Amino acid sequence: MKYLFLITCWLIAGMAVSQDLKKDADQFYQQEKWTEAGKAYKKYLKKNDQDSSAWYRLAYSQYKTGRYDEALGNYDKALSGNFYPGFTLYQKSKVYAALSQTSLMYETLSLATQKGFSNFKLLESEKDWVAFQDDKLFLAIVQRSKENAFPCLTDSIRRHFDFWIGEWDVLVNGQKVGENSITMAEGGCAIHESYTTAGIFSGQSINYYQPLDKKWHQLWVASGGNVLDYTEVDKSPGMLQFIADYLNPAGKVVKSRLTFTQNEDGSVRQFFENSNDGGTTWTPGFDGHYVKKQN
């Protein structure tokens, strides 16, 4: 029993020493004392070699002090522990850049984007990449990182309604009745509408694809107080149709059908219809012709 107690005390003491070493190393790292951090992480890792975050921080400290070969090996140890592979590979690629090993740099950057690296702002701003900013290979990697950050941009389902994006004059029977600004929002995961008229009426909508029901939706809110929550009922290339229920001024539930159609000349028709009998018959309403504004 006494022997077991001594072993337990020894293990607890060892754990406490390890935690103190890690605390000291982390403090040096946060203070950007890279030489001291590197030494402290080395000492800590002698008995804690499964700590992938410490291997990463050791590698980064070595990179900052110009110990590039050691940094490369220790980034690999962080990767073997699956420490944020995309970001760790990104940092490893900076070592190859510092070594002027451009081919390996691009290979590692490409692998980083394959593993999900998405912080394109680092690629655009960190000094390590100044010499590569106009390189086609580098720009392609920046683009792939943007696509990782904003997956909706390359999702064909979410790009279905892009034909409505633009700055438009809205005409009815050839006469201008308003202006509409349709812009991509939230990394391409939504389309925002801002409609104004020469008078006091205005309105906005958010349009988005909902993966749960696999349908497009439009939520419209106008200055007159009307709110319509549309759901897709039909679509084809260059066409999207919605239906919503709303209360008319008399307090009766009415159906609204809204159809967008792209014309051959690039203009767009926005056609509203209403039904007072649950969708059996439809009465034409607003019929807008969207024409791109002239610069």
N, C-alpha and C positions, 0 to 999 in steps of 0.2 A: 504493500500500500504506500509506504514511504517513497519507494522507487517511482511509482506511478505519479505521486504528487510532485516529485522533483522534475519529472519529464514534462508534466503539465505546466509547471512554473517556467521551465526553460522555453517551452513553445510560446507561452504568452509573452515572455520577455522578448523572444525573437520577433514576434509579430509587432510588438510595440516599436522595436528598433527599426523594422521595415517601414512602418507607417511614418516614423520620424524622418527617415531618409527620403521617402516620397514627398512628405510635406516640405522639406527643405528644397528638394529638386523643383517642385512645382512653384515655390516662392521665387527661386532664381529665374525660372522660365518666365513667370509673369513680370518680373522686373527687367527682362531682356538681358540678363547676365548670362550670356550663352556659354561661355567657357565653364563657369561654375555649375550651370545647369547640366551640361554634358557630363562633367565629372560625377555629379550627384546621381544622375540617372544611371550611369554605369555601375556605381556602387550598389544602388538599389536593385538593379536588374540581375546582379550576381545570384541573388536568392529569390527573385520574383520574375523569372524569365517568361512567364505566361501573360504578363501585363502588356498587351499590345499598345495601349495608349502611351505607356512609358517608352516603348521602342520608337513610337512615332515622335515623341517629344525629344528623345535623344537624337534621332536622325535630323530633326529640324534644327536643333542646337548645333549639330555638327555642320550642317549646311551653312548656317549663319557665320560659322567660324572658318569656313573654307576647307573643312575636312570632308571633301566630296565623296571619296571612295567609301569611307566609313558610313557616311549618310546613306548612300545607295543600299548598302547591305542591311542597314537597320530599318530603312523603309520597307525592305522586303520582309523583314521579321514582323513588322507591324501588319503588313498585308497578309502574312501567313496566319495571323490572328484575326483576320477579317475586320481590321480597324478602318471603317469608313473608306472602302476601296477606291471610290471615285476621287475623293479629295486627297487621299494619300498618294495615289498615282499622279494627281496634278502636282503635288509638292515634289514628288520624285522627278517629274519632268523638268522642274526648275533646276535641279542639279545637273541634268544633262545639258540644259541651256548654258549654265555657268561653265561647263566643260567644253562648250562649243561642239558637242556631239549632237548635231541637229537632227540627224536621222532617228536616233534613239529618243530624242526629245519629242518628235512628232509621233513616233510609235507609241510612246507612253501617254502623251496627251490624248491620242485617239482612243487608246484603251480606257483612259479615264472617262471619256464621254460615253463609251460603251457600258461602263459601270455606273452611269447615272450622273456624272459630274455636270452641274447646271449653273454654277456661279460665273456666268459670262462676264460679269462686271470686273472680276479679278483679271480675266484675260485682257480686258480692255484698259485696265488701269495700272496693274503692277509693273514696276520698272523692268522686271525680267524680260518682258515681251516687247519692249520698245523697238528693238531691231526687226521684229517680225510683223508689225502691225499692217503692213501692206502686202504681205505674202499670201498668196491664194490658199495655200495649205492651212495657214494659220487662220485665215478668215473663215474657211470651211469648218474648222474646229470650233471657232466662236459661234458659228451658226448652229452647229449640232448641240452645243451647250445651251443655246437659247431654246432650241426645240425640247431639250430635256426640262428646262425651266417652265416652258409653256407648251405642254403636250397638245393642247387644243389647236395650236397653229397648224399641225400636220394631221389632224383628225378630219378625214373627209366628211364625216357626218356633221361635224360642227362647222364646216365650211360651206354647207349647203345654202345658207342664207346670205352669203357674201355678195350676191348680186345686188343687194339693197344698200350696201355700204357706199357712201359718197356724200357730197354736198349738193343738195337738190333744190330747184324751184319746183313748187307743186302747183299744177295747173288743173283747172276744171273748165271744160269746154273752151280751152285755149286761153283762159284768163288766169293770171297768177293769183292764188288765194293764200299762199304761205310759203315758208321755207322749212326744210328739214335737214338736219345734220345727223347722219347715221354713221356711227363710228364703232370700230372694234374695241372691246373693253375686256379687262381682266385677262390679259394674255391670250385673247382670242376665244375665251370660254363664254363670252357674252357679246351681244350687239346692242348698243345703246342708241336710242332715238331721242332727239330733242326738236320738237316741232313748235314753230312760232308763226303768228299771223301779223298782219299790219294792225289788227285791232288788239283786243286784250286777251284773246284766247291763246292758250299754249298747252302743251302736254309732253310727257316723256314716257318712254317704254323701255323695258329691259327684255331682251329676247335671248333665249338660251335653250340648249338641248338637255333634256333630263334623262340620264341613263336608266333611271328606275322604270319609267314607262316607255322609254325609247321614242319620245315625242318632243317636238319643239313646243315651246311655250312663249307667250308674250303677256307681260303684265303692263297695262296701260293705265296711267293716272293723268288726268287733265285738270286744268285750272277751274273748270266748271263743276268739279266734284265727282265726275263720273269715273268709275274704276271698272276696267274689264280685264278679266283673267282668262286669256285665250289658251286653247289647247289645239295642237295640230290634229287635223282630220284627214289631210291628203297632202302629198307632195310628189313632185317629179322634178327633173332638172329644170331650173329656172322658174319653178312654181312652188308656192307654199301656201296652204290654206288652213285657217284657224276657225274655231267656233267658241263662243262664250255666252253665258247667260248674264243678263243684267236687269236691273229694275228701271223701268221707264218712269217719267214724271208722275204717272198715275198710280205707281206702285205695283205694276204688273210685270211679271217676269217675261222678258223678251229674249229671243236668241239673236245673236249677231254673228254673221259669217264674214270673215275677212280673208280676201284672196290677193296674194302678191304674184304678179306675172312679169317676167322679164321679156321685153320686146326685142326684136331683132336689132334695133339700132342702139341697144344698151339702156334705153329708158325703161321705166318700171310702172306698171299699172297697179294701183292700190284700190281695190273694189270692196265696198261695204254693202251688205244686204241684211235685212231684218226679217224675222218671222214671228208672228203673233200666235201661231198655231202649232208650236213645238217643232217646227222645221218641215212641215208639210208643204207650205208655200213660202216664197221669199219675195220681198219687195226691195228693189234697188235703192241704195242710199248714196253715200259719197262715192264718187268715181274719180279718183285722182290720177293725174299723169305726171310722173316724176321725170324731170329733165335736168341733166347735170348742169350746174352753174358754170358760166363762162368765166375764165380767169381774167 
